[in-house]
Amino acid sequence: MRTSPHNGVQLQEKLDVILTAAAFDQHVSLLFLDDGVFQLKKEQKAEKYGLKDTQSIFNVLEIYDIHDLYVETESLLERGFQTTNLSLSVEVCYRKDVNELMKQHDLVLSG
């Protein structure tokens, strides 16, 4: 997940794909990097932009057995965030380790 949360309907569409895959017993991991880290920021006001509250969707990831959530450390630091600023519990990984993380998965969707 690379894009900011309130950039049209892109995030909602990605979350629909993620939840659909998980509903069909696919193992799903999420990696937040670049401006995608803004999706995890606490206390967002999606309705201000006329968009769905994606934070509530993130809160149901556990119900769909989506537990592997990662955030790139450098993306957090470049945007002045710490893990305490985030609405979900995530595992941090360094930029140099992202390719190795992706190799552990059969299919990688970017966006």
C-alpha positions as CSV (number, residue, x, y, z in Angstrom):
1,M,0.0,0.0,0.0
2,R,1.8,3.1,-1.3
3,T,-0.8,5.8,-1.7
4,S,-2.3,8.2,0.8
5,P,-5.7,7.3,2.2
6,H,-7.9,10.1,0.9
7,N,-6.9,10.0,-2.7
8,G,-10.2,9.0,-4.4
9,V,-11.5,5.5,-4.1
10,Q,-8.2,3.7,-4.6
11,L,-7.8,2.6,-1.0
12,Q,-11.3,1.3,-0.8
13,E,-10.8,-0.7,-4.0
14,K,-7.6,-2.2,-2.7
15,L,-9.2,-3.1,0.6
16,D,-12.0,-4.8,-1.3
17,V,-9.5,-7.0,-3.2
18,I,-7.6,-7.8,0.0
19,L,-10.7,-8.8,1.9
20,T,-12.0,-10.9,-1.0
21,A,-8.7,-12.7,-1.3
22,A,-8.7,-13.4,2.5
23,A,-12.4,-14.5,2.4
24,F,-11.3,-17.3,-0.1
25,D,-8.6,-18.6,2.4
26,Q,-5.7,-16.8,0.7
27,H,-2.8,-15.8,3.1
28,V,-2.7,-12.0,2.9
29,S,0.0,-9.7,4.2
30,L,0.0,-6.0,3.9
31,L,3.1,-3.7,3.5
32,F,2.7,0.0,4.0
33,L,5.3,2.2,2.5
34,D,5.8,5.7,1.0
35,D,2.6,7.8,1.5
36,G,0.8,4.5,2.4
37,V,1.9,5.0,6.0
38,F,-0.7,7.8,6.2
39,Q,-3.4,5.1,5.9
40,L,-2.4,4.0,9.4
41,K,-2.5,7.4,11.1
42,K,-4.7,7.5,14.1
43,E,-7.9,9.6,14.1
44,Q,-8.5,10.2,10.4
45,K,-11.7,12.0,9.3
46,A,-12.6,10.3,6.0
47,E,-16.1,11.7,6.0
48,K,-14.6,15.1,5.6
49,Y,-13.6,14.1,2.1
50,G,-16.8,12.3,1.3
51,L,-15.1,8.9,1.6
52,K,-15.7,5.7,3.5
53,D,-14.1,5.3,6.9
54,T,-11.3,2.9,5.9
55,Q,-10.1,2.7,9.5
56,S,-13.1,0.7,10.4
57,I,-12.1,-1.7,7.6
58,F,-8.6,-2.0,8.9
59,N,-10.1,-2.9,12.3
60,V,-11.8,-6.0,10.8
61,L,-8.6,-7.4,9.2
62,E,-8.2,-9.7,12.1
63,I,-11.6,-11.2,11.5
64,Y,-10.4,-12.1,8.0
65,D,-7.2,-13.7,9.5
66,I,-5.0,-10.9,8.1
67,H,-2.4,-10.6,10.8
68,D,0.8,-9.9,8.9
69,L,1.0,-6.1,8.7
70,Y,4.3,-4.4,7.9
71,V,5.4,-0.9,7.6
72,E,8.7,0.4,6.1
73,T,10.7,2.2,8.8
74,E,12.2,4.8,6.5
75,S,8.7,5.7,5.2
76,L,7.6,6.3,8.8
77,L,10.7,8.4,9.6
78,E,10.5,10.5,6.4
79,R,7.0,11.5,7.3
80,G,7.7,12.2,11.0
81,F,5.8,9.2,12.3
82,Q,6.5,6.6,14.9
83,T,4.7,3.4,15.5
84,T,2.8,5.1,18.4
85,N,1.1,7.3,15.8
86,L,-0.4,4.3,14.0
87,S,-3.9,2.9,14.5
88,L,-2.8,-0.7,14.0
89,S,-0.1,-2.9,15.4
90,V,2.5,-3.5,12.7
91,E,5.9,-5.1,12.3
92,V,8.5,-2.6,11.1
93,C,11.0,-3.5,8.3
94,Y,13.8,-1.7,6.7
95,R,13.8,-0.6,3.1
96,K,16.8,-2.9,2.4
97,D,14.6,-5.9,3.5
98,V,11.4,-5.1,1.5
99,N,12.5,-7.1,-1.6
100,E,13.2,-10.2,0.6
101,L,9.8,-9.8,2.3
102,M,8.1,-9.7,-1.1
103,K,9.9,-12.8,-2.3
104,Q,8.2,-14.7,0.5
105,H,4.9,-14.3,-1.2
106,D,3.5,-15.9,-4.3
107,L,1.7,-12.8,-5.6
108,V,2.4,-9.2,-4.9
109,L,-0.1,-6.4,-5.8
110,S,1.3,-2.9,-5.7
111,G,-0.5,0.4,-5.5
